[in-house]
Amino acid sequence: MADDQDNLKHVKGHVKWFDPSKGFGFVVADSGGPDILLHVNVLRNFGQNSIADEARIELVTHHTERGVQAVEIVSIAPPERDDSAGLRDLAELPADVVEDIPLEPGRVKWFDKVKGFGFANVFGKPEDVFLHIEVLRLSGLADVQPGEALAMRVIDGKRGRMAAQVFPWEMGLPAEEPGG
């Protein structure tokens, strides 16, 4: 699906690496070729501030004098889960049970990527929600920042409330009523 006039190309691949503090990273196309620059602004236009390494991604690229750059993200899928990863509370839940948990809008209190965890609050609820880096990774995110709004599926774990899935905050907002 290439458009020769605009030099645009539809590409599927995976994230080689992305550094939110630098504001960019690179994607490797399934079809081969040079690495594709992924700028944070393109990611923000999709509704995310970060993306996990090895996440599957579908995007539109543009070939420039400086190389191939992503101009639009079509879809993002979390990296494949490996057996060594995961949290005990989540491992005990079947995937379809997690999918049935309603999304709740929340905000990050703090998150330390080096420690691999942090906490968020669900709007209107006083309890902290534990955020584990593995849950972010499996949700397709690499990092979150204090104050960042999120949509979360929250479970009651053995040590308290914890996020089972995390998404851009817009997904946690109630759908508009027709005609309203």
C-alpha positions in Angstrom: 0.0 0.0 0.0 2.5 2.6 -1.2 1.6 6.1 -2.4 4.4 7.1 -4.7 3.4 10.8 -4.8 3.8 11.3 -1.0 6.5 8.6 -0.7 4.4 6.9 2.1 4.6 3.2 2.9 2.6 1.0 5.2 5.0 -1.1 7.4 4.7 -3.8 10.1 7.5 -4.5 12.5 8.7 -4.4 16.1 10.2 -1.7 18.3 14.0 -2.1 18.5 14.2 0.4 21.3 12.5 3.6 22.5 13.8 6.1 25.0 11.1 8.5 26.3 13.8 10.8 27.8 15.5 11.2 24.4 12.2 11.5 22.6 12.8 8.9 20.0 13.6 5.3 19.2 13.7 2.9 16.2 11.5 0.3 14.6 12.7 -2.7 12.6 10.4 -3.6 9.6 9.4 -7.2 9.2 10.3 -6.8 5.5 13.9 -5.7 6.3 15.6 -2.5 5.3 17.0 0.4 7.3 15.8 1.1 10.9 12.8 3.4 11.0 13.0 6.5 13.3 10.0 6.8 15.7 9.7 10.3 17.2 7.8 10.8 20.4 5.4 13.3 18.7 4.2 10.5 16.4 3.7 8.3 19.4 1.8 11.1 21.2 -0.5 11.5 18.2 -1.4 7.8 18.8 -2.1 8.7 22.5 1.0 7.3 24.2 4.2 8.8 25.6 6.2 5.6 25.5 6.3 2.1 24.0 7.9 -1.1 25.1 10.9 -2.6 23.4 9.9 -5.5 21.1 6.2 -4.3 20.9 4.6 -5.1 17.6 3.8 -2.0 15.6 2.1 -1.1 12.4 2.8 2.3 10.9 3.0 4.6 7.9 6.6 5.7 7.0 8.1 8.4 4.8 11.5 8.2 3.2 13.5 11.4 3.7 17.1 12.5 2.9 17.9 11.6 6.5 16.4 8.1 6.3 13.0 6.4 6.9 10.7 8.0 9.5 7.4 7.0 11.0 4.7 9.6 10.3 1.7 7.7 11.7 1.0 4.8 14.0 -1.8 2.4 12.8 -1.6 0.0 15.7 0.5 -1.3 18.6 0.4 -4.7 20.2 2.3 -5.6 23.4 5.4 -7.8 23.1 5.0 -11.5 23.2 4.8 -12.7 26.8 7.6 -15.0 27.9 7.3 -17.6 30.7 9.8 -15.8 33.0 7.8 -12.7 33.0 4.6 -12.0 34.9 3.3 -11.5 38.3 1.9 -14.2 40.5 -1.5 -12.5 41.0 -1.9 -11.9 37.3 -0.6 -15.3 36.3 -3.5 -16.9 38.2 -6.1 -14.9 36.2 -7.2 -16.2 32.8 -6.8 -13.5 30.1 -10.6 -13.4 29.4 -11.2 -12.6 33.1 -8.8 -9.6 32.9 -10.5 -8.4 29.6 -13.9 -8.4 31.4 -12.7 -6.0 34.1 -13.9 -2.4 33.4 -11.3 0.2 32.6 -11.0 2.9 35.2 -9.4 6.4 34.6 -6.5 7.2 36.8 -3.3 9.2 37.3 0.3 8.2 38.0 1.5 9.2 41.4 5.1 8.1 40.8 7.0 5.5 38.8 10.6 4.4 39.1 11.7 2.5 36.0 14.9 1.4 37.7 13.0 -0.1 40.6 10.4 -1.5 38.2 7.3 -0.2 39.9 5.3 2.8 41.1 1.8 3.8 42.1 -1.3 5.4 40.6 -4.7 6.5 41.8 -8.1 5.8 40.2 -10.1 9.0 40.0 -12.5 9.2 42.9 -11.0 6.4 44.9 -8.5 6.8 47.8 -6.5 3.6 47.5 -3.2 3.4 45.7 -2.9 1.1 42.7 0.4 -0.8 42.3 2.0 -0.4 38.8 4.6 -3.0 37.9 6.9 -2.5 34.9 6.0 -5.9 33.5 2.4 -4.9 33.4 3.4 -1.7 31.5 5.5 -3.8 29.1 2.8 -6.3 28.5 0.4 -3.3 27.8 2.8 -1.9 25.2 4.3 0.9 27.4 7.9 1.4 28.5 7.5 4.1 31.1 5.0 6.4 32.6 5.5 9.9 34.2 4.1 11.4 37.4 0.8 13.1 36.6 0.2 11.1 33.4 -3.4 10.1 33.0 -4.1 6.4 32.3 -6.9 3.9 31.9 -6.3 0.8 34.0 -7.9 -2.6 34.7 -7.4 -3.0 38.4 -7.5 -6.3 40.4 -7.3 -7.0 44.1 -4.0 -8.8 44.6 -2.7 -10.5 47.7 -0.9 -7.2 48.7 -3.6 -4.8 47.6 -4.9 -3.2 44.5 -2.8 -3.5 41.4 -3.0 -2.7 37.7 -3.6 -5.8 35.5 -3.5 -3.7 32.2 -2.7 -0.1 31.4 -3.8 2.0 28.4 -3.9 5.6 27.3 -6.4 7.5 29.5 -8.9 8.2 26.7 -9.9 4.5 26.8 -11.1 4.9 30.4 -13.6 7.6 29.7 -17.2 6.7 29.4 -18.5 6.5 25.9 -20.6 9.5 24.8 -24.3 8.8 24.6 -25.8 8.9 21.1 -27.0 12.4 20.2 -25.2 13.9 23.3 
